[in-house]
Amino acid sequence: MQAGRFSAVSLIRNYLARTEEIDKSGPRLHSVIEINPEAVAIARERDRERKGGRIRGPLHGVPVLIKDNIDTHDRMKTTAGSLALAESVAAKDAFVVRRLRQAGAVILGKTNLSEWANFRSSRSTSGWSGRGGLTLNPYALDRNPSGSSSGSAVAVAANLCAVALGTETDGSILSPASYNGIVGIKPTIGLVSRSGIIPLAHSQDTAGPMARTVRDAAVLLGCLAGQDPEDPVTGASLGKVHADYTLFLDRHGLRGSRIGVARNLFGGHPGVAKLMEDVLSEMERLGAVIIDPAELPSQGKISEHEFEVLLYEFKSDLNACLGRLGPMVQVRSLQDLIEFNNRNRDLEMPWFGQDILIKAQEKGPLTDPAYLAAVEACRRLSRDEGIDAVVAKHNLDALVAPTSGPAHVTDLVHGDRDTGSSTTPAAVAGYPSISVPAGFISGLPVGISFFGPAWSEPGLLKLAFAFEQATAQRRAPAFAPAAQA
């Protein structure tokens, strides 16, 4: 656009045409749940501004898709994928959407997701929502895209936008980034505001970038980060936010770095184990000092406490969120939502139920001793006896582990299959993690995660960028009908 070869309008029209070709017909990925009817008009205004010498920011005229649990005050809905919120129009933009608009971005549309950020059923299928249907993995259409930021990851991988915004509580950015061969950043809790985002659990919720390259993700992160009076936790980011995270990108960033190998987060897939040995050898060749193993002593002890925290916070946070919605929304509480799903079982529960919603409804207030004990255990196990302890013990710049295994076959009858995941420690701690494409198994992408202590995004980006530039593992999807032998 700076050189005049493209305009914002031409980009938007090209992306809309590609979305129609690939997402709505052709392979029918179902990653985009709604197109912004004002996108072309906004792009035209950005072109006028550019012609007049006004550049709002680094995303001026850039098409961005955002997950359908993030409020936009426009002609689009914000539904978390649920038909219960089909008529919900936000009263104002989420903080991150305001930041995107200030940076000049054109909101192209909303992406599909695992309904309610995949916190509805213990037998759910990632990438499915009552509103948007089932999102497909562009590398193999019979494979799952993971979730809950399924549509954002797939749209980025299939080049239906420049970059996208996802949200994560535990794995919802990183895992779909791994499954779909892209870069995902889960920031430190407090770096990016959650106001205007339909919540799952405030202890762990955050929005974050999804992009095809580390540089693009770093640009987007700089546009999102900042303090928001409506989300007090962002006050902790004072003095820790950087307007331009691309300043930390260094092709030689692995040289002299100390990388800890969290082997007890590797999972059990033999192909992933072999791939990771090649990855570690490459990082060593690039000058990294590999500390192997640098295992997390609390691994396996966190999940039970985490689930307890999520149940309590989901009920409390969702009740508060639903209570603020406009008069067009009849669902005003978690109990209302459960009853809505029961009344609309054919549309909302054709494949799996809502046992997690029911368990959450049974929980008491956030003053319950059981909740407070679970919160304390999560913080201690993930931080003091987890990431902080291992980083200090080995004087590490980062820990690494495979983000996940290769994508599993989508099975609407039995639900998701666990392929292994390393996302929980950083998610529960509220610490940053970056997933970068690391290679392929049977034609399916696998990512590697770089994670570390709070506010370590600059160092993690340096390492992730150096790895990405040296290995260049990402390749565009071919929309194969099934995984390749």
For each residue, the residues with C-beta under 8 A, 3 or more apart:
1: 4 5 6 7 8 11 50 60 61
2:
3:
4: 1
5: 1
6: 1 10 11
7: 1 10 11 43 47 61
8: 1 11 12 43 44 46 47 50 60 61 62 63 106
9: 12 13 40 43 44 47
10: 6 7 13 14
11: 1 6 7 8 14 15 43 61 62 63 162
12: 8 9 15 16 39 40 43 63 106 108
13: 9 10 16 17 40
14: 10 11 17 18
15: 11 12 18 19 63 108 160 161
16: 12 13 19 20 35 39 40 108
17: 13 14 20 21
18: 14 15 21 22 23 159 160
19: 15 16 22 23 24 32 35 109 155 160
20: 16 17 23 24 25
21: 17 18 24 25 26
22: 18 19 25 26 27 29 158 160 479
23: 18 19 20 26 27 28 29 30 31 32 155 158 160
24: 19 20 21 28 32
25: 20 21 22 28
26: 21 22 23 479
27: 22 23 136 138 141 479
28: 23 24 25 136
29: 22 23 135 136 138 154 155 158
30: 23 112 132 133 134 135 136 151
31: 23 111 112 135 145 150 151 152 154 155 158 160
32: 19 23 24 35 65 109 110 111 112 151 155 160
33: 68 79 81 109 110 111 112 113 129 131 132 151
34: 68 76 77 109 110
35: 16 19 32 39 108 109
36: 39 42 72 74 75 76 106 107 108 109 110
37: 75 76
38: 41 42 74 75
39: 12 16 35 36 42 43 63 106 107 108 109
40: 9 12 13 16 43 44
41: 38 44 45
42: 36 38 39 45 46 106 107
43: 7 8 9 11 12 39 40 46 47 61 63 106
44: 8 9 40 41 47 48
45: 41 42 48 49
46: 8 42 43 49 50 56 60 61 104 106
47: 7 8 9 43 44 50 51 61
48: 44 45 51 52
49: 45 46 52 54 55 56 60 104
50: 1 8 46 47 53 54 55 60 61
51: 47 48
52: 48 49
53: 50
54: 49 50
55: 49 50 60 104
56: 46 49 59 60 102 103 104
57: 60 102 103 104 223
58: 103 104 219 222 223 244
59: 56 62 64 100 103 104 105 219 220 223
60: 1 8 46 49 50 55 56 57 103 104 105
61: 1 7 8 11 43 46 47 50 104 106
62: 8 11 59 104 105 106 162 163
63: 8 11 12 15 39 43 105 106 108 161 162
64: 59 100 105 106 107 108 161 162 163 164 165 220
65: 32 107 108 109 110 111 151 152 155 156 160 161 164 165
66: 70 72 96 97 100 107 109 110 111 152 164 165
67: 70 110 111 113 149 151 152 164 165 166 167 207
68: 33 34 77 78 79 80 81 110 111 112 113 129 131 132 151
69: 78 79 80 81 113 117 167 197 198
70: 66 67 78 94 96 97 110 165 167 196 197 198 207
71: 78 90 91 92 93 94 97 196 197 198
72: 36 66 76 78 90 93 94 97 107 110
73: 89 90 91 92 93 97
74: 36 38 107
75: 36 37 38 89
76: 34 36 37 72 89 107 109 110
77: 34 68 85 86 87 88 89 110
78: 68 69 70 71 72 85 88 89 90 110 198
79: 33 68 69 82 83 84 85 86 88 131
80: 68 69 85 113 115 116 117 129 198
81: 33 68 69 112 113 114 115 116 129 130 131 132
82: 79 85 86 115 116 129 130 131 337 348
83: 79 86 130 131 340 344 347 348
84: 79 329 331 336 337 340 341 344 348
85: 77 78 79 80 82 88 325 329 331
86: 77 79 82 83 131
87: 77 328 329
88: 77 78 79 85 325 326 328 329
89: 73 75 76 77 78 326 328
90: 71 72 73 78 93 94 196
91: 71 73 324 326
92: 71 73 196
93: 71 72 73 90 97 98 101 196
94: 70 71 72 90 97 98 193 195 196 197
95: 98 99 193 195 196 228 230 231
96: 66 70 99 100 165 192 193 196 197 207 224
97: 66 70 71 72 73 93 94 100 101 107 196
98: 93 94 95 101 102
99: 95 96 102 103 223 224 226
100: 59 64 66 96 97 103 105 107 165 223 224
101: 93 97 98 104 105 107
102: 56 57 98 99 223
103: 56 57 58 59 60 99 100 223
104: 46 49 55 56 57 58 59 60 61 62 101
105: 59 60 62 63 64 100 101 223
106: 8 12 36 39 42 43 46 61 62 63 64
107: 36 39 42 64 65 66 72 74 76 97 100 101
108: 12 15 16 35 36 39 63 64 65 161
109: 19 32 33 34 35 36 39 65 66 76
110: 32 33 34 36 65 66 67 68 70 72 76 77 78
111: 31 32 33 65 66 67 68 149 150 151 152 154 155 164
112: 30 31 32 33 68 81 127 129 131 132 133 135 150 151
113: 33 67 68 69 80 81 117 118 127 129 132 147 148 149 150 151 152
114: 81 117 118 124 125 126 127 128 129 147 148 150 172
115: 80 81 82 118 120 124 128 129 130 131
116: 80 81 82 119 120 200 357
117: 69 80 113 114 147 148 167 169 172 198 200
118: 113 114 115 124 126 147 148 172
119: 116 169 200 310 314 356 357 360
120: 115 116 124 352 353 354 356 357
121: 124 352 353 354 355 356 415
122: 355 356 415
123: 352 353 355 414 415
124: 114 115 118 120 121 128 352 415 416
125: 114 128 134 144 351 352 410 411 412 415 416
126: 114 118 144 145 146 147 148 150 176 416
127: 112 113 114 134 135 136 144 145 146 147 150 151 154 410
128: 114 115 124 125 132 133 134 135 351 412
129: 33 68 80 81 82 112 113 114 115 132 133
130: 81 82 83 115 344 347 348
131: 33 68 79 81 82 83 86 112 115
132: 30 33 68 81 112 113 128 129 135 151
133: 30 112 128 129
134: 30 125 127 128 410 412
135: 29 30 31 112 127 128 132 145 150 151 154
136: 27 28 29 30 127 141 143 145 154 410
137: 140 141 143 144 145 154 179 180 407 410 444
138: 27 29 141 154 157 158 180 477 479
139: 143 157 180 181 407 443 444 445 477 478 479 480 483
140: 137 143 407 443 444 480 481 482 483 484
141: 27 136 137 138 479 480 481 482
142: 409 410 481 482 483
143: 136 137 139 140 179 406 407 408 409 410 444 482 483
144: 125 126 127 137 179 407 408 409 410 416
145: 31 126 127 135 136 137 150 151 153 154 176 179 180 407
146: 126 127 150 153 171 175 176 178 179 180 404 407
147: 113 114 117 118 126 127 150 172 175 176
148: 113 114 117 118 126 167 172 176
149: 67 111 113 152 153 164 166 167 168 172 173 176 184 210
150: 31 111 112 113 114 126 127 135 145 146 147 153 154 176
151: 30 31 32 33 65 67 68 111 112 113 127 132 135 145 154 155
152: 31 65 66 67 111 113 149 155 156 164 165 166 176 210
153: 145 146 149 150 156 157 164 166 176 177 179 180 182 184 210
154: 29 31 111 127 135 136 137 138 145 150 151 157 158 176 180
155: 19 23 29 31 32 65 111 151 152 158 160 161 164
156: 65 152 153 159 160 161 163 164 180 182 210 211 212
157: 138 139 153 154 180 181 182 212 476 477
158: 22 23 29 31 138 154 155 477 479
159: 18 156 212 476
160: 15 18 19 22 23 31 32 65 155 156
161: 15 63 64 65 108 155 156 164
162: 11 62 63 64 211 216
163: 62 64 156 209 210 211 212 216 217 219 220
164: 64 65 66 67 111 149 152 153 155 156 161 209 210 211
165: 64 65 66 67 70 96 100 152 207 208 209 210 220 224
166: 67 149 152 153 172 173 176 184 207 208 209 210
167: 67 69 70 117 148 149 172 173 197 205 206 207 208
168: 149 171 172 173 174 186 204 205 206 207 208 423 427
169: 117 119 172 200 201 204 205 310 427
170: 204 306 423 424 427 428
171: 146 168 174 175 404 421 423 424 427
172: 114 117 118 147 148 149 166 167 168 169 175 176
173: 149 166 167 168 176 177 184 185 186 208 210 435
174: 168 171 177 178 184 186 403 404 423 433 435 447 449
175: 146 147 171 172 178 179 403 404 421 423 435
176: 126 145 146 147 148 149 150 152 153 154 166 172 173 179 180 184 210
177: 153 173 174 180 182 183 184 210 403 435 447
178: 146 174 175 181 184 402 403 404 435 445 446 447 449
179: 137 143 144 145 146 153 175 176 404 406 407 444 445
180: 137 138 139 145 146 153 154 156 157 176 177 445 477
181: 139 157 178 437 445 447 474 475 477
182: 153 156 157 177 210 211 212 437 474
183: 177 209 210 211 212 213 214 216 217 434 435 436 437 464 468
184: 149 153 166 173 174 176 177 178 208 209 210 217 434 435 447
185: 173 208 209 210 217 221 432 433 434 457
186: 168 173 174 206 208 423 426 427 432 433 434
187: 191 192 206 207 208 221 224 225 432 457
188: 191 206 237 240 430 431 432 454 455 456 457
189: 203 204 205 206 233 430
190: 233 234 235 236 237 430
191: 187 188 206 225 234 237 240 241 432 455 457
192: 96 187 206 207 208 221 224 225 226 234
193: 94 95 96 196 207 226 227 228 230 231 234
194: 197 199 202 205 206 207 231 233
195: 94 95 228 230 231
196: 70 71 90 92 93 94 95 96 97 193 230
197: 69 70 71 94 96 167 194 205 207
198: 69 70 71 78 80 117 318 321
199: 194 202 205 313 314 317 318 320 321
200: 116 117 119 169 204 205 310 313 314 317
201: 169 204 205 309 310 313 314 317
202: 194 199 205 233 313 317
203: 189 309 313 375 378 428 430
204: 168 169 170 189 200 201 306 309 310 427 428 430
205: 167 168 169 189 194 197 199 200 201 202
206: 167 168 186 187 188 189 191 192 194
207: 67 70 96 165 166 167 168 187 192 193 194 197 224
208: 165 166 167 168 173 184 185 186 187 192 221 224
209: 163 164 165 166 183 184 185 216 217 218 220 221 224
210: 149 152 153 156 163 164 165 166 173 176 177 182 183 184 185 217
211: 156 162 163 164 182 183 214 216 217 220
212: 156 157 159 163 182 183 216 474
213: 183 216 217 468 474
214: 183 211 217 218 249 434 436 461 464 465 468
215: 218 219 246 249 465
216: 162 163 183 209 211 212 213 219 220
217: 163 183 184 185 209 210 211 213 214 220 221 434
218: 209 214 215 221 222 245 246 248 249 461 465
219: 58 59 163 215 216 222 223 245 246
220: 59 64 163 165 209 211 216 217 223 224
221: 185 187 192 208 209 217 218 224 225 245 457
222: 58 218 219 225 242 243 244 245 246
223: 57 58 59 99 100 102 103 105 219 220
224: 96 99 100 165 187 192 207 208 209 220 221
225: 187 191 192 221 222 237 241 242
226: 99 192 193 234 237 241
227: 193 234 235 237 238 241
228: 95 193 195 231 234
229: 232
230: 95 193 195 196
231: 95 193 194 195 228 234
232: 229 235
233: 189 190 194 202 236
234: 190 191 192 193 226 227 228 231 237
235: 190 227 232 238
236: 190 233 240
237: 188 190 191 225 226 227 234 240 241 455
238: 227 235 241
239:
240: 188 191 236 237 455
241: 191 225 226 227 237 238
242: 222 225 245 247 248 457 458
243: 222
244: 58 222 247
245: 218 219 221 222 242 248 249 457 458 461
246: 215 218 219 222 249
247: 242 244
248: 218 242 245 457 458 459 461 462 465
249: 214 215 218 245 246 253 461 462 465
250: 253 462 465 466
251: 465 466 469 470
252: 255 286 287 466
253: 249 250 257 462 463 465 466
254: 257 259 283 286 287 288 463 466 467 470
255: 252 286 287 288 466
256: 287 288 289
257: 253 254 287 288 289 397 398 463
258: 288 289 291 394 395 396 397
259: 254 283 288 289 290 291 396 397 398 399 400 463
260: 291 292 293 294 390 391 394 396 398 399 400
261: 280 290 291 292 293 294 399 400 401
262: 265 266 293 294 295 296 299 390 399 400 401 422 425
263: 266 292 293 294 295 401
264: 293 295 296 299 300
265: 262 296 299 401 402 421 422 425
266: 262 263 272 273 276 401 402 420 422
267: 272 402 404 405 419 420 421 422
268: 420
269: 272 273 405 406 419 420 441
270: 273 274
271: 274 275 405 406 441 442
272: 266 267 269 275 276 402 405 406 420 441 446
273: 266 269 270 276 277
274: 270 271 277 278
275: 271 272 278 279 402 438 439 441 446
276: 266 272 273 279 280 402 438 448
277: 273 274 280 281
278: 274 275 281 282 439
279: 275 276 282 283 438 439 448 471
280: 261 276 277 283 284 290 292 400
281: 277 278 284 285
282: 278 279 285 286 467 470 471
283: 254 259 279 280 286 288 290 400 467
284: 280 281 287 288 289 290
285: 281 282
286: 252 254 255 282 283 466 467 470
287: 252 254 255 256 257 284
288: 254 255 256 257 258 259 283 284
289: 256 257 258 259 284
290: 259 261 280 283 284
291: 258 259 260 261 294 394 396
292: 260 261 263 280
293: 260 261 262 263 264
294: 260 261 262 263 291 390 393 394 396 399
295: 262 263 264 299 390
296: 262 264 265 299 386 387 390 399 425
297: 385 386 389 390
298: 301 302 381 382 385 386 425
299: 262 264 265 295 296 302 425
300: 264 303
301: 298 304 305 381
302: 298 299 305 306 377 378 381 382 386 424 425 428
303: 300 306 307 424
304: 301 307 308
305: 301 302 308 309 374 377 378 381
306: 170 204 302 303 309 310 374 378 424 427 428
307: 303 304 310 311
308: 304 305 311 312 370 371 374
309: 201 203 204 305 306 312 313 371 374 375 378
310: 119 169 200 201 204 306 307 313 314
311: 307 308 314 315 356 359 360 363
312: 308 309 315 316 360 363 364 366 368 370 371 374
313: 199 200 201 202 203 309 310 316 317 366
314: 119 199 200 201 310 311 317 318 334 360
315: 311 312 318 319 334 360 361 363
316: 312 313 319 320 365 366
317: 199 200 201 202 313 314 320 321
318: 198 199 314 315 321 322 333 334 337
319: 315 316 322 323 333 334
320: 199 316 317 323 324
321: 198 199 317 318 324 325
322: 318 319 325 329 331 332 333 334 336 337
323: 319 320 332 333
324: 91 320 321
325: 85 88 321 322 329 332
326: 88 89 91 329
327:
328: 87 88 89
329: 84 85 87 88 322 325 326 332
330: 336 340
331: 84 85 322 336 337 340
332: 322 323 325 329 336
333: 318 319 322 323 336 337
334: 314 315 318 319 322 337 338 357 360 361
335: 338 339 361
336: 84 322 330 331 332 333 339 340
337: 82 84 318 322 331 333 334 340 341 357
338: 334 335 341 342 354 357 358 361
339: 335 336 342 343
340: 83 84 330 331 336 337 343 344 348
341: 84 337 338 344 345 348 349 354 357
342: 338 339 345
343: 339 340
344: 83 84 130 340 341 347 348 349
345: 341 342 348 349 350
346: 349 350
347: 83 130 344 350
348: 82 83 84 130 340 341 344 345
349: 341 344 345 346 352 353 354
350: 345 346 347
351: 125 128 412 413
352: 120 121 123 124 125 349 412 415
353: 120 121 123 349
354: 120 121 338 341 349 357 358
355: 121 122 123 358 359
356: 119 120 121 122 311 359 360
357: 116 119 120 334 337 338 341 354 360 361
358: 338 354 355 361 362
359: 311 355 356 362 363
360: 119 311 312 314 315 334 356 357 363
361: 315 334 335 338 357 358
362: 358 359
363: 311 312 315 359 360 368 371
364: 312 367 368 371
365: 316 368
366: 312 313 316 371 372
367: 364 371 372
368: 312 363 364 365 371 372
369: 372 373
370: 308 312 373 374
371: 308 309 312 363 364 366 367 368 374 375
372: 366 367 368 369 375 376
373: 369 370 376 377
374: 305 306 308 309 312 370 371 377 378
375: 203 309 371 372 378 379
376: 372 373 379 380
377: 302 305 373 374 380 381
378: 203 302 305 306 309 374 375 381 382 428
379: 375 376 382 383 384 428 429
380: 376 377 383 384 385
381: 298 301 302 305 377 378 384 385 386 428
382: 298 302 378 379 385 386 387 424 425 426 428 429 431
383: 379 380 386 387 388 429 431
384: 379 380 381 388 389
385: 297 298 380 381 382 389
386: 296 297 298 302 381 382 383 389 390 425 429
387: 296 382 383 390 391 399 425 426 429 431 451 452 453
388: 383 384 391 392 429 453
389: 297 384 385 386 392 393
390: 260 262 294 295 296 297 386 387 393 394 396 399
391: 260 387 388 394 395 396 399 452 453
392: 388 389 395
393: 294 389 390
394: 258 260 291 294 390 391
395: 258 391 392
396: 258 259 260 291 294 390 391 399 452
397: 257 258 259 452 459 463
398: 257 259 260 450 451 452 456 459 460 463
399: 259 260 261 262 294 296 387 390 391 396 450 451 452
400: 259 260 261 262 280 283 448 449 450 451
401: 261 262 263 265 266 422 448 449 451
402: 178 265 266 267 272 275 276 405 420 422 438 446 447 448 449
403: 174 175 177 178 421 422 423 435 446 447 448 449
404: 146 171 174 175 178 179 267 419 420 421 422 423 446 447
405: 267 269 271 272 402 408 419 420 441 446
406: 143 179 269 271 272 419 441 442 444 445 446 483
407: 137 139 140 143 144 145 146 179 419 444 445 483
408: 143 144 405 411 416 417 419
409: 142 143 144 417
410: 125 127 134 136 137 142 143 144
411: 125 408 414 415 416 417
412: 125 128 134 351 352 415
413: 351
414: 123 411 417
415: 121 122 123 124 125 352 411 412
416: 124 125 126 144 408 411
417: 408 409 411 414
418: 421
419: 267 269 404 405 406 407 408
420: 266 267 268 269 272 402 404 405
421: 171 175 265 267 403 404 418 424
422: 262 265 266 267 401 402 403 404 425 449 451
423: 168 170 171 174 175 186 403 404 426 427 433 449
424: 170 171 302 303 306 382 421 427 428
425: 262 265 296 298 299 302 382 386 387 422 428 429 431 451
426: 186 382 387 423 429 431 432 433 449 451
427: 168 169 170 171 186 204 306 423 424 430 433
428: 170 203 204 302 306 378 379 381 382 424 425
429: 379 382 383 386 387 388 425 426 454
430: 188 189 190 203 204 427 454
431: 188 382 383 387 425 426 451 452 453 454 456
432: 185 186 187 188 191 426 451 452 454 455 456 457 460
433: 174 185 186 423 426 427 449 450 451 460
434: 183 184 185 186 214 217 449 450 451 460 461 464
435: 173 174 175 177 178 183 184 403 447 448 449
436: 183 214 447 448 449 450 464 467 468 473
437: 181 182 183 445 446 447 468 473 474
438: 275 276 279 402 446 447 448 471 473
439: 275 278 279 445 446 471 473
440: 443 444 445 446 473 475
441: 269 271 272 275 405 406 444 446
442: 271 406 483 484 485
443: 139 140 440 480 483 484
444: 137 139 140 143 179 406 407 440 441 483
445: 139 178 179 180 181 406 407 437 439 440 473 474
446: 178 272 275 402 403 404 405 406 437 438 439 440 441
447: 174 177 178 181 184 402 403 404 435 436 437 438
448: 276 279 400 401 402 403 435 436 438 467
449: 174 178 400 401 402 403 422 423 426 433 434 435 436
450: 398 399 400 433 434 436 460 463 464 467
451: 387 398 399 400 401 422 425 426 431 432 433 434 460
452: 387 391 396 397 398 399 431 432 456 459 460
453: 387 388 391 431 456
454: 188 429 430 431 432
455: 188 191 237 240 432
456: 188 398 431 432 452 453 459 460
457: 185 187 188 191 221 242 245 248 432 460 461
458: 242 245 248 461 462
459: 248 397 398 452 456 462 463
460: 398 432 433 434 450 451 452 456 457 463 464
461: 214 218 245 248 249 434 457 458 464 465
462: 248 249 250 253 458 459 465 466
463: 253 254 257 259 397 398 450 459 460 466 467
464: 183 214 434 436 450 460 461 467 468
465: 214 215 218 248 249 250 251 253 461 462 468 469
466: 250 251 252 253 254 255 286 462 463 469 470
467: 254 282 283 286 436 448 450 463 464 470 471
468: 183 213 214 436 437 464 465 471 472 473 474
469: 251 465 466 472
470: 251 254 282 286 466 467
471: 279 282 438 439 467 468
472: 468 469
473: 436 437 438 439 440 445 468
474: 181 182 212 213 437 445 468
475: 181 440
476: 157 159
477: 138 139 157 158 180 181
478: 139
479: 22 26 27 138 139 141 158
480: 139 140 141 443 483 484
481: 140 141 142
482: 140 141 142 143
483: 139 140 142 143 406 407 442 443 444 480
484: 140 442 443 480
485: 442
